[in-house]
Amino acid sequence: MTLRLKIAMSTDWDSTKGIEEGIAEIATDVQKRAVILAPRDTGALRTSGRITRLGAFTYSIIFGSDRVPYARRRHFENEKNPQTLGYLAKAADSINRSDKKKYFRNKI
């Protein structure tokens, strides 16, 4: 799932550092929200979430590891706790619906 963010650039912006900081903060908030929404049977899935910087303005949020090989399956299937289906997508959607200007205020 990809969260796309469109930023209208202003001519008076002299640095991309503020944009990078804002996007990193968005990625952190998506990961934190996904942890809240993820199933919590043993807690291993919740602790497996991590953020990886892939490049300029690009971050990846991944759940799962060798200890938690079922993370992808739990995102799409969960008969025991159906309310947790799509936990990562729901987290990204909630951040996408919020006021994204707050992430860039006083940074640019």
N, C-alpha and C positions, 0 to 999 in steps of 0.2 A: 504494500500500500504506500502510496506516495502522497505527501502533503505538499502541495504547490503553493508558493507564496509569491505574489506579484508586488513588486516595490516600484513606486513611481520615483525615479531619481530626480533630484533637484540639482540645478546647475551650481548652487553654492556649496554643495557637499565636497569637501576636500579630501576625504579619506573613506576607505571602505571598512576601516576598523570597527566603527560603530555598527555597521550593517552586520558584520561577522559576529559581533558580540550579541546583537539582537537575535540573530538566527540560532546561535548557540543556546541562548536562553529559552527560545521556543522549543528546541529539541529537548532541553532539560525538563521543561514543563510537560511535554508530551510523555516523556518517559515516566515522570512522577505520577501523572494521571493514569497511565497504563498500569502501573504497579498497584494503584488503588482499585482499578477495575478487574485485574487479573484474578483467576481462581486462587484460593489460599489454602488448599488442603494441607500440604506440608510446608508451604512457604518457599519451596525451592524455585518455583516458577517466578515468583515475585522478585527474588534476589538475583535471578539470572539476567535481568534486563540491563543493557549497557548501551552507551552512545559511542559511536565511532565517527570521527571526522574523515570524510572521504575526499574532500578537496575544498576549494573556495566556495563558500556558501552552501555546502552539501554535507549533510549528516545522515547517518543511518542509526536507527534504533532497533536493536535486536534482542529478542528474548529466546532463551534456550542455550544449552551447552551440552557437554558430554554427560553431565549429571541430570540434565533436563531435556532429553531428546523429544519429549512429547509437546513442547511449547507450540509448535505450528499446529499440531492436531487440536490442542485445546483452544486455539484461536478460532477454529472452524467447527469443532465438535465438542459438545459437553452435555451429556444427558443429565448428569448429576446436578450441575449448576448452569442451566441454559441462559441465565441472565448475564453470565460472563462471556458469552460468545462475542467474538470480535472486539476483545478488550483493547487491542492496540489501535484498531480503526476508530473505535468510539473515542478514545483519548485524543487522537489527531483531529477528529471532527469537532470535539468540544473546544479545542484550542483554535481551530480554524474559524469557528463561529464567534470567538471572543474578539475583543478590540485589540488588534495586533499592533496598533500604534504605541501601546504601553511598553512594548519590548524595545522600541527604538527612541523613545522619549529621552532627551538629555544625553543621547549617545552619538547623534549625528549632527 
